[in-house]
Structures are given as C-alpha cells and as structure tokens.
Amino acid sequence: MNRNATSQICHTTTRIILGISLSTVTATMLLSTTAFAQEQGFGATTDIALGSDSNIYRTQDDISDQFLLIAPKLGFQELHGKHVFTLGYDGTYIKYNDASNLDYENHEIGAKAVFDHSIRLTSEFAVKITDGVELPGINNSITTDNISEFNQIKRQQYEAKVAYGRNASIGQVVLRYQRINNEFDNNNQAFRDYEADRITATFFYRIAPKTRLLFEVADRSIDYTNQFTFNSSSKYRNYLLGAEWTATGKTRGVVKIGQQSQDFDNPLRDDISGLALFADVFWKANTYTEVRLGLSQQTAESAESSIGSFVQTDAKLSIKHEFTPKVSFDGGYIYGEDDIVFSNNRTDTRNTFEFTLSHDSSRLFQTFVTLQSTKRSSNDTRYEYSANSFMIGIKGTFGKKV
C-alpha cells in the first residue's frame, strides 16, 4: 500500500471517528431531553476489517482489490409506560487500495415508535432513510469496469401499522401502509427513480394454542418518475393463505402461499401473474445449534430500461453453531433464480456461500474471519460472473445489544 493510499485511509478513519462521536453525542442529548423515561438503553458496535475481493465490478474481467472496512452501528431505546421508542444508525465505510474512485459510504438512520393503546389496539410508526451505493451484481443488469463510481442511491421509507387484537387473541386484524421513495444520483440511473405505495391487510385466526391461520391481501402501486418510452409504472396485488406456529420452544415459523399479479401501465410491457410464496422457519436443534430456512417467490423491479419487472425466487439456509462459549460459526447458502421475460427470455441463477468464524477475545471485543463466494450463471453469458471475498477483523461491542 503506497503512502498516498495510507494517508487517505487515515483521513477516512479520522472522519469516521468524528462522525461516530458526533452521532453519539447528538443521540445522547436527544435521550436526556425525554422526561419520565422508565427505562433507556444505549448500544454500539463497530467492525474494523481488512479484506480482499477477487471481482470488485462483478464482471467477467475479474478485477481484484483489497479494502479497509469500518462499520459502526448505534442503537437507542426508551420505554414510556407501555410505549417503546427506538433510534438507530447503521454505517459502512469502504476504502479500496487501488480503485480509490470506488470508495464509498453507506448511511442508514431509522426511528420507530410502538404504542400500546389498549388491551386490543396497538400501532407502530417507523421511518428509515438510506444514503449509499448499490453494489454491482445484486440486480439484473451488467456492470462495466470503466465506471468511476458505484450507483448512488437515496431511499426514504415510511411505515405505519395498526393491529386490532393481540398475538395471543383468537382473532387479529393487522393493517399496514408503506411508502418508498427511490432516487438514483449518477451513472444514468435516473430512469429507475420511483415512488411506491403499498397497503397490506392480514387477518389471523387461532386454531390451536400455538398455531394461527392467516389470510393476507396486498395492493401496491409503483410510479416511475423519469421514464417515458419504456415506462415501468405498474399496479401489483397478491392474495396469500398461510399459517404461523410456535410448535415448541425449539421450532417456529410462518408459511404463506397464493397468487400474485403485476399489471403495467405501458401495454408494451409483459404483465406478470403466477405463484407467490413466502416461508421463514426456525429450528433450534440443540443448545448450541440454530437452523433457519427461508423461501420466497415474488416480483422484483428491473435495473434495465428495456425490461419490466421479473419473477425472483430465493431459497436460503443458515446455520449458527457454538463450538465453545467463545468460538462460534455462522454460515449459509443462498440460491436465487431470476426469470426475465422480454424479447428473448433470460434466466439467471445465483449461488452464494458465506461463512464467518468468530472468537470472543474479551467481554467487549470479538475477532472474526469471513469468507464469501458468489457465482451467477445465465443463458445469456454476458451476465455471468464469479467472485470470492475474504475479511479478517475485530468487532467492538459497548452497552446493550444493537
């Protein structure tokens, strides 16, 4: 690493430390101004790691680089009677050794309020603001290795939820409203800017002490603000039937299956209809081992102007295991398939393996090693790539868990 790169890393690290300090002071001031709090909590973690990536652009050229990662995370919580208020910050700072033009920062700030109005009525309100980058390879487009920076994206997400009835009730109705604003700032990605509104209604009915059936209907409208010839604005709706359960202290899960449809305003786009699926199952095999299985099939928005939405199927298996009180393993496998229908049908498949081995060096610090391998295959070979990354680092934890 040359002298200029070292100087830039030191400068970046100084900015990060100052940013964390300012965020901590500001949040502490916010907490101290709240009167009559019955309970309050503060927690912070920071990951500092050195890593190597075999394919930073996620192309067939396999351009590699090394990087420094610093990832602070702050969390605050206060309890007022039966009401809960939380505030959080999640940041990622990456400094590359050679491709310094790709250095980036991700910032996510979130706040949530949960109100317990009565024995039957509860509500939640949340906001999340994100300012960062879209890493290559995670969407359905091709990234070129001559870009000067990754796609810059700003997102505002607002959510409100009202529930009549409790989780333990025989019946419960949950209404949820969500609004998302997406805005891209560079690389000619403005055609992907959109505003989305989603309304979801879910009815639960308890058929056994630890099992509930559910019926869910969702309606979503997506309005693209900078598209003309190939406008992808659409209306989406799904109907789902399912069940959630906590069979024992070791097993719990939710499964939903039904029908989804997406109708585009532009008649040149191909409408989508078919199976919708969601599953999340947790199994605690023993005191030291946890297994989680996830499955979903839903539509996803396209990152290419000539293509509308497409059907995305994902399956995930994750395992956590404690070898000793100080040594733990966290690993997983993700299989993804994108069915993209346009003038020529295209199918992309993704296989990702990720493993992290951690050691609790002390009460406050943990060392870790992370390995990740990703491969995307396609019947259009231009979209294929493979990438392997490695990180070794240390995590510091202070206060409550965040």
N, C-alpha and C positions, 0 to 999 in steps of 0.2 A: 504494500500500500504506500503510495508516494506521499510527500509532505503536504501537498495541497489537499489531497483527499483526507489526510489525518486532520488538517486544520478545519476542513468543512464538517467533519464528523464532530469535532469538539464544539464547533459553533452550533451545530444542530442539537447536540446534547445539552448545551447551556440553555438554549431556547426552550427545550422540553422541560428541564428542571424548573425554570422560571414559570412556565405555563402551569405545571403541576402545583407549584407553590401558590400562584395566584388563584387557581381554581379551588384549592383547599381553603385559603383564607376567605374567599368570597362565599363558599358554601357554609363555612363555619359561622360567618356573620349572619347568613340567612337563617340558620338554625337558632342562633342566640336571640333573634328578634321575635321568635314564636313563643308566646306566653302559655303557661299552664300545660306544657307538654308532660304527659305522664312518663314517656319513655322516648329516648332518642338514641340513634346509633350511627357511627361513622366507620367506614371500612375502606381500605385502599390496597390494591395490588399493583405491582409493576414487574413486567417481564423485560429482561435485557438479554439479548441473544445475538450470537454471530451465526450466519448461515450461508449456504451455497445453493444456487438454483441452476439446474442444467439447461433450462429453456425459459428465459425470462419473458419472451414475447409470445410463447405458446404457438410457435410456427414450426415448420419442418427444417428451419435453418439451425436450430439447436444452439442459440447463442447463450452462453452461461455467464454468471457473475456471482460475486459474493456480496453480502449485505450485512448491515447492522440494524437490528430491530429493537425498538423501545416501545412498550405498550403499557401505558398507565391506565388504571381503572379505579374510579372513585364511586362510592355509594353512600347515601344518607337516608335515614328513615326516622320518622317521628310518628308517634301514636297519640291521638287525641280522643280519649274515650274509646269508642269502637271504630273510629275512623283512622285510616293509615295513609301517610303521605311519604312518597319516596322521590329521590332525586339522584340521578346518576350521570357519569361521564365515562366514555369508553374511547380511548385514543390509540392510534397506531402510527408510528413514525419509522419510515424505512429510508436508509441511506445506502446506495449502491457504491461499490468500489470503482467500477469502470463506467457504467452507464449512469452518470450522475444526473443526466437530464430526466431520468425516470424516478428520481427521489420523490417521495410523496408523503402526505399526512392524511390520516382519516380521523375525523372528529364526529362523535355521536353524543348528543345530550338528550336525556329523557327525563320526564317527570310524570308521576302517576298519583292519583288520589282515589282511594276506595272508601265509600261511605256506607255505613250500616244504618239505614234509616229506621227500620222497624224489624219485627220478628220475621216478616215476609219480604220486605223490599230492600234491595241493595243496588248500588250503582258504582260505576267506575269511569274515570276520565283520564286519558293519557295523551301525551304529546311526545314525539320523537323527531329530532332534527339532525340530519346527517349531512356532512360536507366532506367529500373524499373522492376516491377514484374507483373506477370499475376495472378490476384486474382482467387481463386478457385470458381467453379460454373459458370463461364462465358463461358466455352467451353463445348464440348460434352463428356468430359471424367469424370472419377471418381477421386476425390482427397482422398488420405488416410490421416488419422490423426496422422501418425507417421513420416511425412516428417519433416526435420529440418528447411526448409525454403520454401517460395513460389517460383514458377518458375521465374527465372531471364531471362529477355528478353531485347535485344537491337534491335532497329529498326532505319533504315535510310530511309527517304522518300524524293524523289526529284520530282519536278513537273515543267513542262513548258507548257504555254498556249499561243496561238496566235489567235486573233479574227480579222476577216475582216468584217467591218460593225459594227454599234453601236446597242445597245439595242433598240433604237428608230427607227432604219432603217427598211425599208420594208423587206429586207433580211439580214441575218448574218450567217457567217460560223465560227465555233469555233473548233480549233484543240487542243487536249490536250495529253501530254505524261506524264506518271507517272512511276517511278521506286521505288520499295520497297525491302529492304534487311532485313530479319528477322533472328535473331541469338539467340538461347537459350543456357544458360551457365550451367545449373545444372539439377538435377532430371531426368537424362537420357532422356532429351527432344531434343537432337541434331538432331534426325530424323525429326524434324519439321522445321529445318533451310531451308529457300528457298529464291530465288531471283525472283521477278516478274516484268514484263514489261507490261504496258497497254497503248494502243493508242485508243483515242476516237475522233470521228468526229461528230459534231452536226450541222445541218442546221436548221435555224429558218426562218419562213415566216410570216409576219404580215398580218392578215386577218381583223383586226379591230384596232382602236386606242389603245386599252388596252389588246389585245389578240394576241398571236403568236402560230402558229402550229410549231411542231418540228419533225425532223427525226434524230435518233441517231444510230450509229453503233460503237461497241467497240470490240477490239480484245486484249486478254490478254494471256501471256504465263507465267507459273509458273514452275520453275526448282528447285526441291528439291536436296540439295547437299549432304545429308548424308543418303539416302535411297537406298536400294538395292533390296531385295526380294519383298517388298511392295511399290515400288516407286510410288509416287502420282503426279509426274510431269504431266502437262496437258496443253491443249490449250482451251481457253474459248472465246466465241463470243456471243454477243447479238445484236438484232435489235429492236429498240423501236420507236413507234409513240406516240405523245402526244401533249399537249398544256400547255402554261403558260399564266396567266392572272392577271390583277390588275383591277377587275371589278369596285371597288370603293376605296375610301381611307381606307375602313374597311376590305376589302377582297382581298386576293391574293393567288396564289397557282400554283403548277405545277403537272401534272399527266403524267406518261409515262407507256406504256404497250406494250408488244411484246413477242419475243421468245428468249430463251437462250439455249446454249448447251455447255457442257464441255466434251472434249474427252481426256481420259488418255493415256499416252504413254504405260503403262502396260496393256496388254489385260486382266489381271485378275481383273482389276478394272471395276466397272459398270459405263459406260458413263451416263451423265445426259442431259436431254433435256426437255423443257417444258416452262411454262409461266414465264415471267419476269415482274415485276411490281414495280413502284415507285410513291409515291404520298406525297406531302407536302402542306397542305392547312392551311392558317392562317385567322382567323376571329376576328376582334376587335368588340366585342359585344356592348360595350359602352365605355365611358371614362375610366372606372376602370377595365374592364374585357377583357382579351385576351384568345382565344381558339386556339389550334393548333392540327391538326390531321396528323399523319404520317402513311404510309403503305409501306411495301417493301416485295418483294419475290425475293431471289437471292441465289446463291450457297455460301457455306462457307467452309473453309478449316477445315479438321478434326484434332483433337488433339489426336487421337488414331491411332496407326500404322496400325492396321488391317482394317481400314475404310478409304475410299477415301472421297472426298467432299460430301456434302449433301445439300438439299434444306432447306433454313431457311426463315420462314415467320414471320414478326413482324408488330404489329399494336400498335400505341402509341397515347394516348390522354393526352394533358397537358393543364392546366388552370392556369392563373395568375390573381389575383384579389387584388385590393387595397381597404381595408376596410376603411382606413383613410389615410391622407397624410403620416403617419408614420408607419402604420401597413399594411403588405401585406402577401398574401398567394400564394404559388407556389406548385402545386400538379400535379400528373399524374398517369396514369395506362398504363402498357405495357403488351401486350400479345404476347408470342413468341411460335412458333412451329417448331421443327426440325424433318424432315423426313429423317431418316438414313437408307439407303438400303445397306445391305450386306448379309451374310449367313442367318441371321434372321432379318427381318425388325423391326425397332425400331422407335417409335415416342415419343419425349419428348415435353412437354408443360411447359411454364413458365408464371407465373402470378406475376407481381411486382406492388406494390403500394408505392408511395413516396410522402410525404407532408412536406413542410417547411413553418413555420410561422416566419416572420421577423418583427423586430421593430427598426426603425431608432432612436437610442438613441441620436445622435447628427449628425452634418454635416459629421463627419469623421468616426463614429462608428455605427455599427448595431449589435444587438443581434438576435440570431436565434435558433430555435428548429427544428430538422429534424427527421422524423420517416420513416422507410422503412421496407416493408415486402415482402419477395420473397418465392415462392413455386414452385418447379419443380416436375412434375409428369411424369411417364413413364410407358410403358407396360413392361419394364424391371425394376423391383422395386429397383435394386441396384443403379440406378441413381437418385432416388428420394431424396429430402431434402427440408427443410423449414428453413428460417432464418428471424429474426427480429432484427433491429438495431435502436439505438436511439442516437442522438447527441444534445448537447447544447453548444453554443459557441458564439464568438464575431468576427465580421469582421471589419477590419480597412481599409479605402479607402483613398488614397492620390493621388493628381494630377488628370490626365484625366482618364476616364473610360477605363478599360482594359478587 
